[in-house]
Amino acid sequence: MFFGGTISRHGIALKHLETARKLAMEIGLDDEHPQVIEIKAQITSITEQTLTSSISKHEIDK
């Protein structure tokens, strides 16, 4: 249950961050803008956390 909840929360956060990134680009911010860099860093961090959780869950299930 906890694992599934973590993935769901990460998925929701990723959707929101991706929307924020797209909106930032639409208003003219480029990839080098500090806010875009921060959004991309958060996306990377959450993706890494999701992968780590998935790997840990897989190892526990073995």
mmCIF file as Biopython writes it, N, C-alpha, C and O atoms, coordinates in Angstrom:
data_model
#
loop_
_atom_site.group_PDB
_atom_site.id
_atom_site.type_symbol
_atom_site.label_atom_id
_atom_site.label_alt_id
_atom_site.label_comp_id
_atom_site.label_asym_id
_atom_site.label_entity_id
_atom_site.label_seq_id
_atom_site.pdbx_PDB_ins_code
_atom_site.Cartn_x
_atom_site.Cartn_y
_atom_site.Cartn_z
_atom_site.occupancy
_atom_site.B_iso_or_equiv
_atom_site.auth_seq_id
_atom_site.auth_asym_id
_atom_site.pdbx_PDB_model_num
ATOM 1   N N  . MET A ? 1  ? 0.823  -1.194  0.000   1.0 0.0 1  A 1 
ATOM 2   C CA . MET A ? 1  ? 0.000  0.000   0.000   1.0 0.0 1  A 1 
ATOM 3   C C  . MET A ? 1  ? 0.867  1.258   0.000   1.0 0.0 1  A 1 
ATOM 4   O O  . MET A ? 1  ? 0.640  2.175   -0.789  1.0 0.0 1  A 1 
ATOM 5   N N  . PHE A ? 2  ? 1.865  1.296   0.893   1.0 0.0 2  A 1 
ATOM 6   C CA . PHE A ? 2  ? 2.727  2.478   0.959   1.0 0.0 2  A 1 
ATOM 7   C C  . PHE A ? 2  ? 3.424  2.711   -0.370  1.0 0.0 2  A 1 
ATOM 8   O O  . PHE A ? 2  ? 3.485  3.839   -0.858  1.0 0.0 2  A 1 
ATOM 9   N N  . PHE A ? 3  ? 3.949  1.639   -0.955  1.0 0.0 3  A 1 
ATOM 10  C CA . PHE A ? 3  ? 4.674  1.767   -2.213  1.0 0.0 3  A 1 
ATOM 11  C C  . PHE A ? 3  ? 3.780  2.348   -3.297  1.0 0.0 3  A 1 
ATOM 12  O O  . PHE A ? 3  ? 4.183  3.276   -3.999  1.0 0.0 3  A 1 
ATOM 13  N N  . GLY A ? 4  ? 2.585  1.823   -3.442  1.0 0.0 4  A 1 
ATOM 14  C CA . GLY A ? 4  ? 1.664  2.323   -4.452  1.0 0.0 4  A 1 
ATOM 15  C C  . GLY A ? 4  ? 1.305  3.779   -4.228  1.0 0.0 4  A 1 
ATOM 16  O O  . GLY A ? 4  ? 1.180  4.549   -5.181  1.0 0.0 4  A 1 
ATOM 17  N N  . GLY A ? 5  ? 1.139  4.158   -2.970  1.0 0.0 5  A 1 
ATOM 18  C CA . GLY A ? 5  ? 0.841  5.545   -2.639  1.0 0.0 5  A 1 
ATOM 19  C C  . GLY A ? 5  ? 1.980  6.470   -3.005  1.0 0.0 5  A 1 
ATOM 20  O O  . GLY A ? 5  ? 1.759  7.585   -3.479  1.0 0.0 5  A 1 
ATOM 21  N N  . THR A ? 6  ? 3.204  6.005   -2.784  1.0 0.0 6  A 1 
ATOM 22  C CA . THR A ? 6  ? 4.378  6.801   -3.133  1.0 0.0 6  A 1 
ATOM 23  C C  . THR A ? 6  ? 4.429  7.036   -4.631  1.0 0.0 6  A 1 
ATOM 24  O O  . THR A ? 6  ? 4.676  8.155   -5.080  1.0 0.0 6  A 1 
ATOM 25  N N  . ILE A ? 7  ? 4.199  5.993   -5.398  1.0 0.0 7  A 1 
ATOM 26  C CA . ILE A ? 7  ? 4.221  6.123   -6.857  1.0 0.0 7  A 1 
ATOM 27  C C  . ILE A ? 7  ? 3.122  7.073   -7.314  1.0 0.0 7  A 1 
ATOM 28  O O  . ILE A ? 7  ? 3.347  7.902   -8.195  1.0 0.0 7  A 1 
ATOM 29  N N  . SER A ? 8  ? 1.944  6.960   -6.725  1.0 0.0 8  A 1 
ATOM 30  C CA . SER A ? 8  ? 0.840  7.841   -7.104  1.0 0.0 8  A 1 
ATOM 31  C C  . SER A ? 8  ? 1.168  9.297   -6.814  1.0 0.0 8  A 1 
ATOM 32  O O  . SER A ? 8  ? 0.925  10.172  -7.646  1.0 0.0 8  A 1 
ATOM 33  N N  . ARG A ? 9  ? 1.726  9.558   -5.625  1.0 0.0 9  A 1 
ATOM 34  C CA . ARG A ? 9  ? 2.098  10.936  -5.274  1.0 0.0 9  A 1 
ATOM 35  C C  . ARG A ? 9  ? 3.186  11.456  -6.204  1.0 0.0 9  A 1 
ATOM 36  O O  . ARG A ? 9  ? 3.142  12.608  -6.636  1.0 0.0 9  A 1 
ATOM 37  N N  . HIS A ? 10 ? 4.151  10.615  -6.507  1.0 0.0 10 A 1 
ATOM 38  C CA . HIS A ? 10 ? 5.217  11.034  -7.417  1.0 0.0 10 A 1 
ATOM 39  C C  . HIS A ? 10 ? 4.651  11.319  -8.804  1.0 0.0 10 A 1 
ATOM 40  O O  . HIS A ? 10 ? 5.049  12.286  -9.453  1.0 0.0 10 A 1 
ATOM 41  N N  . GLY A ? 11 ? 3.734  10.489  -9.251  1.0 0.0 11 A 1 
ATOM 42  C CA . GLY A ? 11 ? 3.128  10.695  -10.564 1.0 0.0 11 A 1 
ATOM 43  C C  . GLY A ? 11 ? 2.359  12.002  -10.637 1.0 0.0 11 A 1 
ATOM 44  O O  . GLY A ? 11 ? 2.438  12.722  -11.632 1.0 0.0 11 A 1 
ATOM 45  N N  . ILE A ? 12 ? 1.622  12.305  -9.594  1.0 0.0 12 A 1 
ATOM 46  C CA . ILE A ? 12 ? 0.870  13.564  -9.545  1.0 0.0 12 A 1 
ATOM 47  C C  . ILE A ? 12 ? 1.828  14.746  -9.534  1.0 0.0 12 A 1 
ATOM 48  O O  . ILE A ? 12 ? 1.625  15.725  -10.253 1.0 0.0 12 A 1 
ATOM 49  N N  . ALA A ? 13 ? 2.872  14.652  -8.715  1.0 0.0 13 A 1 
ATOM 50  C CA . ALA A ? 13 ? 3.863  15.737  -8.653  1.0 0.0 13 A 1 
ATOM 51  C C  . ALA A ? 13 ? 4.532  15.934  -10.006 1.0 0.0 13 A 1 
ATOM 52  O O  . ALA A ? 13 ? 4.734  17.068  -10.439 1.0 0.0 13 A 1 
ATOM 53  N N  . LEU A ? 14 ? 4.878  14.837  -10.675 1.0 0.0 14 A 1 
ATOM 54  C CA . LEU A ? 14 ? 5.510  14.947  -11.994 1.0 0.0 14 A 1 
ATOM 55  C C  . LEU A ? 14 ? 4.586  15.615  -13.003 1.0 0.0 14 A 1 
ATOM 56  O O  . LEU A ? 14 ? 5.038  16.428  -13.810 1.0 0.0 14 A 1 
ATOM 57  N N  . LYS A ? 15 ? 3.304  15.284  -12.968 1.0 0.0 15 A 1 
ATOM 58  C CA . LYS A ? 15 ? 2.345  15.920  -13.880 1.0 0.0 15 A 1 
ATOM 59  C C  . LYS A ? 15 ? 2.296  17.426  -13.649 1.0 0.0 15 A 1 
ATOM 60  O O  . LYS A ? 15 ? 2.310  18.209  -14.598 1.0 0.0 15 A 1 
ATOM 61  N N  . HIS A ? 16 ? 2.239  17.823  -12.381 1.0 0.0 16 A 1 
ATOM 62  C CA . HIS A ? 16 ? 2.181  19.254  -12.059 1.0 0.0 16 A 1 
ATOM 63  C C  . HIS A ? 16 ? 3.462  19.971  -12.474 1.0 0.0 16 A 1 
ATOM 64  O O  . HIS A ? 16 ? 3.412  21.073  -13.020 1.0 0.0 16 A 1 
ATOM 65  N N  . LEU A ? 17 ? 4.596  19.353  -12.219 1.0 0.0 17 A 1 
ATOM 66  C CA . LEU A ? 17 ? 5.869  19.972  -12.593 1.0 0.0 17 A 1 
ATOM 67  C C  . LEU A ? 17 ? 6.014  20.070  -14.108 1.0 0.0 17 A 1 
ATOM 68  O O  . LEU A ? 17 ? 6.522  21.067  -14.621 1.0 0.0 17 A 1 
ATOM 69  N N  . GLU A ? 18 ? 5.577  19.053  -14.812 1.0 0.0 18 A 1 
ATOM 70  C CA . GLU A ? 18 ? 5.654  19.092  -16.276 1.0 0.0 18 A 1 
ATOM 71  C C  . GLU A ? 18 ? 4.743  20.192  -16.821 1.0 0.0 18 A 1 
ATOM 72  O O  . GLU A ? 18 ? 5.107  20.883  -17.773 1.0 0.0 18 A 1 
ATOM 73  N N  . THR A ? 19 ? 3.570  20.357  -16.226 1.0 0.0 19 A 1 
ATOM 74  C CA . THR A ? 19 ? 2.677  21.448  -16.620 1.0 0.0 19 A 1 
ATOM 75  C C  . THR A ? 19 ? 3.332  22.796  -16.349 1.0 0.0 19 A 1 
ATOM 76  O O  . THR A ? 19 ? 3.256  23.702  -17.179 1.0 0.0 19 A 1 
ATOM 77  N N  . ALA A ? 20 ? 3.974  22.932  -15.193 1.0 0.0 20 A 1 
ATOM 78  C CA . ALA A ? 20 ? 4.668  24.183  -14.856 1.0 0.0 20 A 1 
ATOM 79  C C  . ALA A ? 20 ? 5.788  24.463  -15.855 1.0 0.0 20 A 1 
ATOM 80  O O  . ALA A ? 20 ? 5.977  25.603  -16.280 1.0 0.0 20 A 1 
ATOM 81  N N  . ARG A ? 21 ? 6.528  23.422  -16.226 1.0 0.0 21 A 1 
ATOM 82  C CA . ARG A ? 21 ? 7.615  23.590  -17.203 1.0 0.0 21 A 1 
ATOM 83  C C  . ARG A ? 21 ? 7.067  24.056  -18.546 1.0 0.0 21 A 1 
ATOM 84  O O  . ARG A ? 21 ? 7.620  24.967  -19.163 1.0 0.0 21 A 1 
ATOM 85  N N  . LYS A ? 22 ? 5.992  23.440  -18.994 1.0 0.0 22 A 1 
ATOM 86  C CA . LYS A ? 22 ? 5.387  23.823  -20.275 1.0 0.0 22 A 1 
ATOM 87  C C  . LYS A ? 22 ? 4.874  25.260  -20.236 1.0 0.0 22 A 1 
ATOM 88  O O  . LYS A ? 22 ? 5.067  26.017  -21.187 1.0 0.0 22 A 1 
ATOM 89  N N  . LEU A ? 23 ? 4.222  25.633  -19.140 1.0 0.0 23 A 1 
ATOM 90  C CA . LEU A ? 23 ? 3.729  27.007  -19.013 1.0 0.0 23 A 1 
ATOM 91  C C  . LEU A ? 23 ? 4.879  28.009  -18.997 1.0 0.0 23 A 1 
ATOM 92  O O  . LEU A ? 23 ? 4.781  29.078  -19.599 1.0 0.0 23 A 1 
ATOM 93  N N  . ALA A ? 24 ? 5.954  27.672  -18.317 1.0 0.0 24 A 1 
ATOM 94  C CA . ALA A ? 24 ? 7.125  28.555  -18.286 1.0 0.0 24 A 1 
ATOM 95  C C  . ALA A ? 24 ? 7.669  28.772  -19.696 1.0 0.0 24 A 1 
ATOM 96  O O  . ALA A ? 24 ? 8.048  29.886  -20.056 1.0 0.0 24 A 1 
ATOM 97  N N  . MET A ? 25 ? 7.705  27.718  -20.479 1.0 0.0 25 A 1 
ATOM 98  C CA . MET A ? 25 ? 8.192  27.834  -21.852 1.0 0.0 25 A 1 
ATOM 99  C C  . MET A ? 25 ? 7.223  28.672  -22.695 1.0 0.0 25 A 1 
ATOM 100 O O  . MET A ? 25 ? 7.650  29.466  -23.532 1.0 0.0 25 A 1 
ATOM 101 N N  . GLU A ? 26 ? 5.924  28.489  -22.469 1.0 0.0 26 A 1 
ATOM 102 C CA . GLU A ? 26 ? 4.922  29.244  -23.222 1.0 0.0 26 A 1 
ATOM 103 C C  . GLU A ? 26 ? 5.000  30.743  -22.950 1.0 0.0 26 A 1 
ATOM 104 O O  . GLU A ? 26 ? 4.727  31.545  -23.843 1.0 0.0 26 A 1 
ATOM 105 N N  . ILE A ? 27 ? 5.368  31.130  -21.732 1.0 0.0 27 A 1 
ATOM 106 C CA . ILE A ? 27 ? 5.459  32.562  -21.439 1.0 0.0 27 A 1 
ATOM 107 C C  . ILE A ? 27 ? 6.823  33.142  -21.800 1.0 0.0 27 A 1 
ATOM 108 O O  . ILE A ? 27 ? 7.097  34.317  -21.553 1.0 0.0 27 A 1 
ATOM 109 N N  . GLY A ? 28 ? 7.667  32.309  -22.385 1.0 0.0 28 A 1 
ATOM 110 C CA . GLY A ? 28 ? 8.926  32.818  -22.919 1.0 0.0 28 A 1 
ATOM 111 C C  . GLY A ? 28 ? 10.175 32.562  -22.103 1.0 0.0 28 A 1 
ATOM 112 O O  . GLY A ? 28 ? 11.245 33.067  -22.442 1.0 0.0 28 A 1 
ATOM 113 N N  . LEU A ? 29 ? 10.065 31.792  -21.038 1.0 0.0 29 A 1 
ATOM 114 C CA . LEU A ? 29 ? 11.268 31.462  -20.275 1.0 0.0 29 A 1 
ATOM 115 C C  . LEU A ? 29 ? 12.034 30.372  -21.016 1.0 0.0 29 A 1 
ATOM 116 O O  . LEU A ? 29 ? 11.445 29.399  -21.486 1.0 0.0 29 A 1 
ATOM 117 N N  . ASP A ? 30 ? 13.345 30.541  -21.115 1.0 0.0 30 A 1 
ATOM 118 C CA . ASP A ? 30 ? 14.132 29.517  -21.804 1.0 0.0 30 A 1 
ATOM 119 C C  . ASP A ? 30 ? 14.671 28.490  -20.808 1.0 0.0 30 A 1 
ATOM 120 O O  . ASP A ? 30 ? 14.463 28.614  -19.601 1.0 0.0 30 A 1 
ATOM 121 N N  . ASP A ? 31 ? 15.359 27.484  -21.325 1.0 0.0 31 A 1 
ATOM 122 C CA . ASP A ? 31 ? 15.882 26.396  -20.496 1.0 0.0 31 A 1 
ATOM 123 C C  . ASP A ? 31 ? 16.897 26.864  -19.458 1.0 0.0 31 A 1 
ATOM 124 O O  . ASP A ? 31 ? 17.144 26.165  -18.475 1.0 0.0 31 A 1 
ATOM 125 N N  . GLU A ? 32 ? 17.483 28.036  -19.666 1.0 0.0 32 A 1 
ATOM 126 C CA . GLU A ? 32 ? 18.503 28.543  -18.744 1.0 0.0 32 A 1 
ATOM 127 C C  . GLU A ? 32 ? 17.923 29.430  -17.640 1.0 0.0 32 A 1 
ATOM 128 O O  . GLU A ? 32 ? 18.655 29.864  -16.750 1.0 0.0 32 A 1 
ATOM 129 N N  . HIS A ? 33 ? 16.633 29.700  -17.689 1.0 0.0 33 A 1 
ATOM 130 C CA . HIS A ? 33 ? 16.009 30.538  -16.662 1.0 0.0 33 A 1 
ATOM 131 C C  . HIS A ? 33 ? 16.030 29.779  -15.330 1.0 0.0 33 A 1 
ATOM 132 O O  . HIS A ? 33 ? 15.750 28.581  -15.305 1.0 0.0 33 A 1 
ATOM 133 N N  . PRO A ? 34 ? 16.353 30.454  -14.231 1.0 0.0 34 A 1 
ATOM 134 C CA . PRO A ? 34 ? 16.450 29.774  -12.929 1.0 0.0 34 A 1 
ATOM 135 C C  . PRO A ? 34 ? 15.204 28.975  -12.533 1.0 0.0 34 A 1 
ATOM 136 O O  . PRO A ? 34 ? 15.323 27.896  -11.951 1.0 0.0 34 A 1 
ATOM 137 N N  . GLN A ? 35 ? 14.027 29.488  -12.838 1.0 0.0 35 A 1 
ATOM 138 C CA . GLN A ? 35 ? 12.810 28.755  -12.471 1.0 0.0 35 A 1 
ATOM 139 C C  . GLN A ? 35 ? 12.661 27.479  -13.294 1.0 0.0 35 A 1 
ATOM 140 O O  . GLN A ? 35 ? 12.219 26.453  -12.777 1.0 0.0 35 A 1 
ATOM 141 N N  . VAL A ? 36 ? 13.027 27.542  -14.566 1.0 0.0 36 A 1 
ATOM 142 C CA . VAL A ? 36 ? 12.949 26.347  -15.416 1.0 0.0 36 A 1 
ATOM 143 C C  . VAL A ? 36 ? 13.986 25.324  -14.954 1.0 0.0 36 A 1 
ATOM 144 O O  . VAL A ? 36 ? 13.706 24.126  -14.907 1.0 0.0 36 A 1 
ATOM 145 N N  . ILE A ? 37 ? 15.170 25.795  -14.617 1.0 0.0 37 A 1 
ATOM 146 C CA . ILE A ? 37 ? 16.217 24.900  -14.113 1.0 0.0 37 A 1 
ATOM 147 C C  . ILE A ? 37 ? 15.742 24.208  -12.836 1.0 0.0 37 A 1 
ATOM 148 O O  . ILE A ? 37 ? 15.951 23.006  -12.673 1.0 0.0 37 A 1 
ATOM 149 N N  . GLU A ? 38 ? 15.111 24.946  -11.937 1.0 0.0 38 A 1 
ATOM 150 C CA . GLU A ? 38 ? 14.612 24.368  -10.686 1.0 0.0 38 A 1 
ATOM 151 C C  . GLU A ? 38 ? 13.511 23.342  -10.949 1.0 0.0 38 A 1 
ATOM 152 O O  . GLU A ? 38 ? 13.491 22.281  -10.325 1.0 0.0 38 A 1 
ATOM 153 N N  . ILE A ? 39 ? 12.606 23.647  -11.858 1.0 0.0 39 A 1 
ATOM 154 C CA . ILE A ? 39 ? 11.539 22.699  -12.205 1.0 0.0 39 A 1 
ATOM 155 C C  . ILE A ? 39 ? 12.147 21.412  -12.745 1.0 0.0 39 A 1 
ATOM 156 O O  . ILE A ? 39 ? 11.749 20.318  -12.345 1.0 0.0 39 A 1 
ATOM 157 N N  . LYS A ? 40 ? 13.108 21.540  -13.649 1.0 0.0 40 A 1 
ATOM 158 C CA . LYS A ? 40 ? 13.752 20.356  -14.227 1.0 0.0 40 A 1 
ATOM 159 C C  . LYS A ? 40 ? 14.499 19.557  -13.164 1.0 0.0 40 A 1 
ATOM 160 O O  . LYS A ? 40 ? 14.513 18.327  -13.210 1.0 0.0 40 A 1 
ATOM 161 N N  . ALA A ? 41 ? 15.119 20.244  -12.209 1.0 0.0 41 A 1 
ATOM 162 C CA . ALA A ? 41 ? 15.823 19.557  -11.118 1.0 0.0 41 A 1 
ATOM 163 C C  . ALA A ? 41 ? 14.836 18.774  -10.254 1.0 0.0 41 A 1 
ATOM 164 O O  . ALA A ? 41 ? 15.126 17.655  -9.833  1.0 0.0 41 A 1 
ATOM 165 N N  . GLN A ? 42 ? 13.678 19.363  -9.995  1.0 0.0 42 A 1 
ATOM 166 C CA . GLN A ? 42 ? 12.659 18.672  -9.200  1.0 0.0 42 A 1 
ATOM 167 C C  . GLN A ? 42 ? 12.122 17.458  -9.945  1.0 0.0 42 A 1 
ATOM 168 O O  . GLN A ? 42 ? 11.895 16.410  -9.340  1.0 0.0 42 A 1 
ATOM 169 N N  . ILE A ? 43 ? 11.917 17.590  -11.246 1.0 0.0 43 A 1 
ATOM 170 C CA . ILE A ? 43 ? 11.460 16.455  -12.060 1.0 0.0 43 A 1 
ATOM 171 C C  . ILE A ? 43 ? 12.479 15.321  -11.976 1.0 0.0 43 A 1 
ATOM 172 O O  . ILE A ? 43 ? 12.111 14.163  -11.782 1.0 0.0 43 A 1 
ATOM 173 N N  . THR A ? 44 ? 13.752 15.656  -12.121 1.0 0.0 44 A 1 
ATOM 174 C CA . THR A ? 44 ? 14.815 14.655  -12.044 1.0 0.0 44 A 1 
ATOM 175 C C  . THR A ? 44 ? 14.833 13.985  -10.672 1.0 0.0 44 A 1 
ATOM 176 O O  . THR A ? 44 ? 14.948 12.763  -10.578 1.0 0.0 44 A 1 
ATOM 177 N N  . SER A ? 45 ? 14.720 14.775  -9.617  1.0 0.0 45 A 1 
ATOM 178 C CA . SER A ? 45 ? 14.744 14.241  -8.257  1.0 0.0 45 A 1 
ATOM 179 C C  . SER A ? 45 ? 13.587 13.274  -8.011  1.0 0.0 45 A 1 
ATOM 180 O O  . SER A ? 45 ? 13.784 12.191  -7.460  1.0 0.0 45 A 1 
ATOM 181 N N  . ILE A ? 46 ? 12.402 13.662  -8.414  1.0 0.0 46 A 1 
ATOM 182 C CA . ILE A ? 46 ? 11.230 12.802  -8.206  1.0 0.0 46 A 1 
ATOM 183 C C  . ILE A ? 46 ? 11.345 11.532  -9.036  1.0 0.0 46 A 1 
ATOM 184 O O  . ILE A ? 46 ? 10.981 10.451  -8.573  1.0 0.0 46 A 1 
ATOM 185 N N  . THR A ? 47 ? 11.849 11.656  -10.260 1.0 0.0 47 A 1 
ATOM 186 C CA . THR A ? 47 ? 12.041 10.477  -11.106 1.0 0.0 47 A 1 
ATOM 187 C C  . THR A ? 47 ? 13.023 9.513   -10.449 1.0 0.0 47 A 1 
ATOM 188 O O  . THR A ? 47 ? 12.788 8.305   -10.429 1.0 0.0 47 A 1 
ATOM 189 N N  . GLU A ? 48 ? 14.120 10.039  -9.914  1.0 0.0 48 A 1 
ATOM 190 C CA . GLU A ? 48 ? 15.102 9.200   -9.229  1.0 0.0 48 A 1 
ATOM 191 C C  . GLU A ? 48 ? 14.496 8.536   -7.994  1.0 0.0 48 A 1 
ATOM 192 O O  . GLU A ? 48 ? 14.751 7.360   -7.735  1.0 0.0 48 A 1 
ATOM 193 N N  . GLN A ? 49 ? 13.700 9.278   -7.237  1.0 0.0 49 A 1 
ATOM 194 C CA . GLN A ? 49 ? 13.049 8.709   -6.053  1.0 0.0 49 A 1 
ATOM 195 C C  . GLN A ? 49 ? 12.103 7.581   -6.445  1.0 0.0 49 A 1 
ATOM 196 O O  . GLN A ? 49 ? 12.033 6.556   -5.767  1.0 0.0 49 A 1 
ATOM 197 N N  . THR A ? 50 ? 11.381 7.774   -7.536  1.0 0.0 50 A 1 
ATOM 198 C CA . THR A ? 50 ? 10.447 6.755   -8.010  1.0 0.0 50 A 1 
ATOM 199 C C  . THR A ? 50 ? 11.196 5.496   -8.416  1.0 0.0 50 A 1 
ATOM 200 O O  . THR A ? 50 ? 10.789 4.385   -8.076  1.0 0.0 50 A 1 
ATOM 201 N N  . LEU A ? 51 ? 12.289 5.671   -9.143  1.0 0.0 51 A 1 
ATOM 202 C CA . LEU A ? 51 ? 13.088 4.515   -9.558  1.0 0.0 51 A 1 
ATOM 203 C C  . LEU A ? 51 ? 13.686 3.799   -8.355  1.0 0.0 51 A 1 
ATOM 204 O O  . LEU A ? 51 ? 13.692 2.569   -8.304  1.0 0.0 51 A 1 
ATOM 205 N N  . THR A ? 52 ? 14.183 4.553   -7.394  1.0 0.0 52 A 1 
ATOM 206 C CA . THR A ? 52 ? 14.751 3.955   -6.187  1.0 0.0 52 A 1 
ATOM 207 C C  . THR A ? 52 ? 13.689 3.172   -5.428  1.0 0.0 52 A 1 
ATOM 208 O O  . THR A ? 52 ? 13.952 2.064   -4.960  1.0 0.0 52 A 1 
ATOM 209 N N  . SER A ? 53 ? 12.504 3.730   -5.302  1.0 0.0 53 A 1 
ATOM 210 C CA . SER A ? 53 ? 11.403 3.035   -4.626  1.0 0.0 53 A 1 
ATOM 211 C C  . SER A ? 53 ? 11.034 1.760   -5.364  1.0 0.0 53 A 1 
ATOM 212 O O  . SER A ? 53 ? 10.775 0.725   -4.750  1.0 0.0 53 A 1 
ATOM 213 N N  . SER A ? 54 ? 11.012 1.845   -6.677  1.0 0.0 54 A 1 
ATOM 214 C CA . SER A ? 54 ? 10.659 0.690   -7.492  1.0 0.0 54 A 1 
ATOM 215 C C  . SER A ? 54 ? 11.701 -0.415  -7.353  1.0 0.0 54 A 1 
ATOM 216 O O  . SER A ? 54 ? 11.357 -1.589  -7.223  1.0 0.0 54 A 1 
ATOM 217 N N  . ILE A ? 55 ? 12.968 -0.033  -7.382  1.0 0.0 55 A 1 
ATOM 218 C CA . ILE A ? 55 ? 14.047 -1.015  -7.236  1.0 0.0 55 A 1 
ATOM 219 C C  . ILE A ? 55 ? 14.004 -1.638  -5.845  1.0 0.0 55 A 1 
ATOM 220 O O  . ILE A ? 55 ? 14.145 -2.853  -5.705  1.0 0.0 55 A 1 
ATOM 221 N N  . SER A ? 56 ? 13.811 -0.821  -4.826  1.0 0.0 56 A 1 
ATOM 222 C CA . SER A ? 56 ? 13.730 -1.332  -3.452  1.0 0.0 56 A 1 
ATOM 223 C C  . SER A ? 56 ? 12.576 -2.311  -3.307  1.0 0.0 56 A 1 
ATOM 224 O O  . SER A ? 56 ? 12.727 -3.368  -2.696  1.0 0.0 56 A 1 
ATOM 225 N N  . LYS A ? 57 ? 11.435 -1.965  -3.862  1.0 0.0 57 A 1 
ATOM 226 C CA . LYS A ? 57 ? 10.259 -2.833  -3.800  1.0 0.0 57 A 1 
ATOM 227 C C  . LYS A ? 57 ? 10.553 -4.148  -4.509  1.0 0.0 57 A 1 
ATOM 228 O O  . LYS A ? 57 ? 10.174 -5.214  -4.024  1.0 0.0 57 A 1 
ATOM 229 N N  . HIS A ? 58 ? 11.221 -4.080  -5.646  1.0 0.0 58 A 1 
ATOM 230 C CA . HIS A ? 58 ? 11.560 -5.286  -6.404  1.0 0.0 58 A 1 
ATOM 231 C C  . HIS A ? 58 ? 12.500 -6.175  -5.591  1.0 0.0 58 A 1 
ATOM 232 O O  . HIS A ? 58 ? 12.326 -7.394  -5.564  1.0 0.0 58 A 1 
ATOM 233 N N  . GLU A ? 59 ? 13.491 -5.582  -4.932  1.0 0.0 59 A 1 
ATOM 234 C CA . GLU A ? 59 ? 14.440 -6.342  -4.121  1.0 0.0 59 A 1 
ATOM 235 C C  . GLU A ? 59 ? 13.741 -6.994  -2.931  1.0 0.0 59 A 1 
ATOM 236 O O  . GLU A ? 59 ? 14.065 -8.126  -2.572  1.0 0.0 59 A 1 
ATOM 237 N N  . ILE A ? 60 ? 12.793 -6.299  -2.321  1.0 0.0 60 A 1 
ATOM 238 C CA . ILE A ? 60 ? 12.055 -6.848  -1.180  1.0 0.0 60 A 1 
ATOM 239 C C  . ILE A ? 60 ? 11.209 -8.036  -1.624  1.0 0.0 60 A 1 
ATOM 240 O O  . ILE A ? 60 ? 11.078 -9.015  -0.888  1.0 0.0 60 A 1 
ATOM 241 N N  . ASP A ? 61 ? 10.636 -7.956  -2.823  1.0 0.0 61 A 1 
ATOM 242 C CA . ASP A ? 61 ? 9.761  -9.013  -3.331  1.0 0.0 61 A 1 
ATOM 243 C C  . ASP A ? 61 ? 10.518 -10.277 -3.723  1.0 0.0 61 A 1 
ATOM 244 O O  . ASP A ? 61 ? 9.910  -11.337 -3.871  1.0 0.0 61 A 1 
ATOM 245 N N  . LYS A ? 62 ? 11.829 -10.182 -3.893  1.0 0.0 62 A 1 
ATOM 246 C CA . LYS A ? 62 ? 12.602 -11.363 -4.333  1.0 0.0 62 A 1 
ATOM 247 C C  . LYS A ? 62 ? 12.608 -12.445 -3.312  1.0 0.0 62 A 1 
ATOM 248 O O  . LYS A ? 62 ? 13.210 -13.496 -3.530  1.0 0.0 62 A 1 
#
